[in-house]
Amino acid sequence: MSGIRTRGMSRTTPARAADLAAQLQNECSSLLKLYRKKENLPENVAGGSLVSVSPPSSQLDTRGKLWSLHSALEQCHSLLESVITKEEQELAEEEKEEYENKRKMLKDRLSYLLVSIGELLRAAGGPAILTPSLSGSESDNPTTAFELKLWVYRIFMEVKYWSEMAITILQELQSDTVKEPLRRSKRSTRSTLR
């Protein structure tokens, strides 16, 4: 992400957002482990992507990467809300407490990360955030209990994947933000030495 305009961004904002993404990833891993145990699922459940956004390529500028990341996380948030609604109808009362608490924490952390990335996107001169629709994705309601289990699992895997992607992108952005003032200070030192 070298040569990318990051002027106007707070130095702590990318770091704060990366920390939020790391917390989200840890919470999601914990929730996946609990869910697999609760539902007796193997670790390697197959399934395609539910998010219709492609991972950001290295060819994109900061705005493009942040927009792609924000859009994907927004879709994850919508899917997570769908899971919560569907599971509230299906779960037995005795199964709820720990799982619901972890799921709620995951959703809240994802919301905070979305706000942080939205701020970074605006600071980078990005457009108003338009979130791609989930239509055409596999977000349709599952019809059997087993399909529901797999659907929920896949959504948690999407959140985990995109939180890991967020960590990578935000750490790159943080690194570039720190390097930019160093480049400017070297230039100003050189110009005073001439």
Salt bridges, closest charged atoms under 4 A:
GLU27 OE2 - ARG109 NH2 2.69
GLU39 OE2 - LYS38 NZ 2.50
GLU39 OE1 - LYS149 NZ 3.16
ASP61 OD2 - ARG63 NH2 3.28
GLU81 OE2 - HIS77 ND1 3.80
GLU81 OE2 - LYS107 NZ 3.72
GLU87 OE1 - ARG103 NH1 2.59
GLU93 OE1 - LYS96 NZ 3.83
GLU100 OE2 - ARG103 NH2 3.85
ASP108 OD2 - LYS104 NZ 2.78
GLU119 OE1 - ARG16 NH2 3.09
GLU138 OE1 - ARG154 NH2 2.93
GLU164 OE2 - LYS160 NZ 3.83
GLU172 OE1 - LYS65 NZ 3.59
GLU180 OE2 - ARG7 NE 3.91
GLU180 OE2 - ARG184 NH2 2.27
